[in-house]
């Protein structure tokens, strides 16, 4: 399954997830984090996949959290923003298959966390 912001490709036992929010340097908005989680969950259940590679599309690996979203945050959106971050980094930390970060450009702030987890 490919979402608007995440491109998933499989070849043999390898899956590649491309972060595809080029207009925002692959910044991690709440919805983008949820899309990444959804793709990771699909690949985790696929017994043919033995390793997942995460890379960026464009010049950035990931610019970190979406600062535009942080500027617009309010009391109604804070819980979802926090939960989606915890869910993404928890999913990566405890993933049942190896995840490799193929860093194709700058990995800033939360993008470096994504690469390091």
Helices and strands as residue ranges (DSSP letters): E 6-11, E 14-19, G 22-24, H 30-45, E 51-56, E 60-62, H 67-71, H 75-93, E 98-102, E 106-107, H 110-116
